[in-house]
């Protein structure tokens, strides 16, 4: 954060406690991207690997890393 680099926080624990939520709110106000690791069932994945690949592709998009083979929503 001090070097103005992009920081993405991917919480995986649930349920989130009030302390987690408060800390994530503070981080968000500092410019941190909060991207919970949630499966995207709207893409109709056929395998666990499809779920993982979609999650990784979303994170790559947030980092600005191009991924030619990523399936986009409604493609």
C-alpha positions, 0 to 999 in steps of 0.5 A: 500500500505504501508503494501504491501497488495494487493489493488484492485481498481474497478472504476465504473464511466464513462467516466473517466476524465483525472484526473481519468486516471492520478491517476489510472496510478500513483496507478498502478505504485505503484502496485495497481490492476485496475479492472474496473467493466465491464460486461463479455458478452462473458460468455453468461450470462442468468441473471443479477445474472450471470453477478454479480457472474462472476464479483465477481469471477474475483475479488476473483481470483485477491485476491487469494481466491479459489472458487470451484463453479466458472464457468471458461471461456470455461467450 
